């Protein structure tokens, strides 16, 4: 990564990015996108992201564009790459959540998460963060699948005829 130490201005940008994450709507959007939204195909992703009537559509757009904007700051030299990667994991986690369909999505939309992808390609520390996030996502997906397969089915009362 860069051989220059981060400046106080870099630190201010990182703190501002953190502060923005605490805004109520973005916090709620992040909670849903990162915790509850687990698409595994382009179609599952687009069912929310391309459907303006879907109640969580704004959440997906807000979270994705927030992290893409932050990655663009690094790529354009507005903030230290070293400091950004050291202080932020969530954008890499988001990209890792989309990894199962990222290649297919890029065929449809080459700009999808392109700044975060570029960050991963350009900076070894970002690539390392992304790989850790991919492993974590894989473990989380496996745990979710295990929980779903062992969960007790809800008892449904049979319909009665009147």
C-alpha positions in Angstrom: 0.0 0.0 0.0 1.1 3.6 0.3 4.4 4.4 1.9 3.2 7.7 3.3 1.8 8.0 6.8 -1.8 9.0 7.0 -2.4 12.7 7.7 -4.7 14.3 10.3 -7.0 15.1 7.3 -7.2 11.4 6.5 -8.1 10.7 10.1 -10.9 13.4 9.9 -12.3 11.7 6.8 -12.3 8.3 8.5 -14.1 9.8 11.5 -16.6 11.5 9.3 -17.3 8.2 7.5 -17.8 6.6 10.9 -20.1 9.4 12.0 -22.2 9.1 8.9 -22.6 5.3 9.6 -24.3 6.3 12.8 -27.1 8.3 11.1 -30.4 6.7 12.0 -31.6 5.7 8.5 -28.2 4.5 7.4 -27.8 2.5 10.6 -31.2 0.8 10.0 -30.3 0.2 6.3 -26.9 -1.3 7.3 -28.6 -3.5 9.9 -31.0 -4.9 7.3 -28.5 -5.3 4.4 -25.7 -6.7 6.4 -27.8 -8.9 8.7 -31.0 -9.9 7.0 -30.4 -9.6 3.2 -28.6 -12.8 2.0 -29.0 -13.0 -1.8 -27.2 -15.8 -3.5 -28.1 -15.1 -7.1 -28.4 -12.0 -9.3 -32.1 -12.6 -9.5 -32.5 -12.6 -5.7 -30.4 -9.4 -5.5 -32.4 -7.6 -8.2 -35.7 -8.6 -6.7 -34.9 -6.0 -4.1 -32.4 -3.7 -5.7 -34.3 -3.2 -9.0 -37.8 -3.1 -7.5 -38.5 0.4 -6.3 -41.7 -0.9 -4.7 -39.8 -3.2 -2.4 -39.6 -1.6 1.1 -35.9 -2.4 1.5 -34.9 -1.2 -2.0 -33.7 2.2 -0.6 -31.6 0.3 2.1 -29.7 -1.7 -0.5 -29.0 1.3 -2.7 -28.0 3.5 0.3 -25.6 0.9 1.8 -24.0 -0.1 -1.5 -23.5 3.6 -2.6 -22.1 4.5 0.8 -19.4 1.9 0.6 -18.7 2.6 -3.1 -18.3 6.3 -2.3 -15.9 5.5 0.5 -13.8 3.2 -1.7 -13.7 5.9 -4.4 -12.2 8.3 -1.8 -9.3 5.9 -1.4 -9.0 5.3 -5.2 -8.9 9.0 -5.9 -6.3 9.7 -3.2 -8.7 11.6 -0.8 -7.9 9.3 2.1 -5.0 7.0 3.0 -5.6 3.5 1.7 -3.7 2.1 4.7 -5.8 3.9 7.2 -9.1 3.1 5.4 -8.4 -0.6 5.2 -7.3 -0.6 8.9 -10.4 1.1 10.0 -13.1 -0.4 7.8 -14.2 -3.9 7.3 -17.9 -3.5 6.4 -17.5 -2.7 2.7 -15.4 -5.8 2.2 -18.0 -7.9 4.1 -20.7 -6.5 1.8 -18.6 -7.4 -1.3 -18.1 -10.9 0.2 -21.8 -11.3 0.7 -22.3 -10.7 -3.0 -19.4 -12.9 -4.1 -21.6 -15.9 -5.0 -23.1 -13.9 -7.9 -20.5 -11.1 -8.5 -19.3 -12.5 -11.8 -22.8 -12.9 -13.2 -23.7 -9.4 -12.0 -20.7 -7.9 -13.7 -21.9 -9.4 -17.0 -25.1 -7.4 -16.5 -23.7 -4.4 -14.8 -19.9 -3.9 -15.0 -20.1 -1.0 -12.5 -21.7 -3.1 -9.7 -19.5 -2.6 -6.6 -16.7 -1.6 -9.0 -14.9 0.7 -6.6 -14.7 -1.8 -3.9 -13.6 -4.5 -6.4 -10.9 -2.1 -7.6 -9.8 -1.4 -4.1 -9.3 -5.1 -3.5 -7.4 -5.5 -6.8 -5.1 -2.5 -6.1 -4.2 -2.9 -2.4 -2.9 -6.2 -0.9 -4.2 -5.3 2.5 -7.7 -4.7 1.0 -7.5 -8.1 -0.7 -6.5 -9.7 2.6 -9.4 -8.0 4.3 -11.8 -9.2 1.6 -10.5 -12.8 1.9 -11.1 -12.8 5.6 -14.6 -11.4 5.0 -15.3 -14.1 2.4 -14.4 -16.8 4.9 -16.6 -15.2 7.5 -19.5 -14.9 5.1 -19.0 -18.6 4.1 -19.2 -19.6 7.8 -22.2 -17.4 8.3 -24.0 -18.9 5.3 -23.2 -22.4 6.5 -24.5 -21.6 10.0 -27.7 -20.1 8.6 -28.2 -23.2 6.4 -27.6 -25.5 9.3 -30.0 -23.6 11.5 -32.6 -23.7 8.8 -32.2 -27.4 8.3 -32.5 -28.3 12.0 -35.2 -25.8 13.0 -38.4 -27.3 14.2 -41.1 -26.8 11.6 -44.0 -24.6 12.8 -47.0 -26.7 13.6 -49.8 -25.8 11.2 -53.3 -26.7 12.2 -55.1 -28.5 9.3 -57.8 -26.4 7.7 -61.2 -27.3 8.9 -64.3 -27.4 6.8 -67.3 -25.6 8.2 
